[in-house]
């Protein structure tokens, strides 16, 4: 079973995303901060996708992407950002850091369900990880 890590500090948003992921037949691994998300990525080589917010405690989404892209074993793992930070400069920054997709909040469940399988298969990548 494909595993998807969901890093979101808002418990309601995290549950909504997890339920959408699980409805597609994937295993959702939930965490509320970026540091534990990085630990989960590093300790689960079978993870197929990371969904993260930008603003997270301990390690924000930007730093999570930077650290993932710096390691060969996680450098190409797809990362989808779901965030309320929707300024053009913030979106551009996370995409340049190596995010695969950006989706603004409020969460669009239909779009999550459409994008997750595409990102896992590699067909939904807007930017190629560096």
C-alpha positions in Angstrom: 0.0 0.0 0.0 1.3 3.4 -1.0 2.0 5.7 2.0 1.4 9.5 2.1 2.7 11.7 4.8 0.5 14.6 5.8 2.2 17.4 7.7 -0.5 19.9 8.9 -0.7 21.6 12.3 -4.4 22.2 12.1 -6.1 19.0 13.2 -9.3 19.5 11.2 -7.4 20.2 8.0 -5.1 17.2 8.7 -8.1 14.9 9.2 -9.9 16.1 6.0 -6.8 15.5 3.9 -6.1 12.1 5.5 -9.7 11.0 4.8 -9.4 12.0 1.2 -6.1 10.2 0.8 -7.4 7.0 2.5 -10.6 7.1 0.4 -8.2 6.6 -2.6 -6.8 3.4 -1.0 -3.5 5.0 0.3 -2.2 4.9 3.8 -2.2 8.4 5.4 0.6 9.0 8.0 -0.3 12.1 9.9 1.9 14.5 11.8 1.5 18.1 13.2 5.0 19.4 12.6 7.7 19.5 10.0 10.4 17.9 12.1 8.5 14.7 12.6 7.5 14.8 8.9 11.1 14.7 8.0 11.8 11.8 10.4 8.9 9.9 8.9 10.1 10.5 5.4 13.6 9.3 6.3 12.4 6.2 8.2 9.8 5.1 5.6 11.5 4.7 2.2 8.2 3.4 0.8 6.5 6.8 1.2 5.2 7.9 -2.2 4.1 11.5 -1.5 4.4 14.3 1.1 1.5 16.7 1.6 2.5 19.7 3.8 1.5 23.1 4.9 4.0 26.0 4.7 3.6 27.2 8.2 4.4 24.4 10.6 5.9 24.2 14.1 9.6 23.1 14.6 10.4 22.9 10.9 8.3 24.8 8.3 7.3 23.5 4.9 10.1 25.5 3.1 12.8 23.9 5.2 11.2 20.5 4.9 11.4 20.7 1.1 15.0 22.0 1.3 16.1 19.2 3.5 14.3 16.6 1.4 15.8 17.9 -1.9 19.3 17.9 -0.4 19.3 14.1 0.2 19.5 11.7 -2.7 17.0 9.2 -1.3 14.3 11.9 -1.0 15.3 14.4 -3.7 12.6 13.2 -6.2 9.8 12.4 -3.7 6.7 14.5 -4.8 5.7 17.2 -2.4 2.3 18.9 -2.5 1.8 22.1 -0.5 -1.6 22.9 0.8 -1.5 26.3 2.4 -3.3 29.5 3.2 -0.2 31.4 2.3 -1.2 32.4 -1.2 0.9 35.4 -2.0 2.5 35.0 -5.4 6.0 35.3 -3.9 5.4 32.5 -1.4 4.0 30.2 -4.1 6.9 30.9 -6.4 9.4 30.3 -3.5 8.1 26.9 -2.6 7.9 25.9 -6.3 11.5 27.0 -6.8 12.5 25.0 -3.7 11.1 21.9 -5.4 7.4 21.6 -4.5 5.6 19.5 -7.0 2.2 21.2 -6.6 0.7 24.1 -4.7 -3.0 24.1 -3.6 -4.5 27.0 -1.7 -6.7 26.6 1.3 -9.6 26.2 1.9 -9.0 22.5 1.0 -10.7 21.4 -2.2 -11.3 17.7 -1.6 -12.1 16.9 -5.2 -8.8 18.5 -6.2 -6.9 16.6 -3.5 -8.4 13.3 -4.8 -7.5 14.2 -8.4 -3.9 15.3 -7.7 -2.8 12.6 -5.2 -2.8 9.7 -7.7 -1.2 11.9 -10.4 1.6 13.0 -8.1 2.2 9.4 -6.9 2.4 8.2 -10.6 4.6 11.1 -11.6 2.1 12.5 -14.0 1.0 15.5 -11.9 4.4 17.2 -11.4 4.4 20.9 -12.2 8.0 21.3 -11.3 10.7 18.7 -11.4 12.6 18.3 -8.2 16.1 19.4 -8.3 
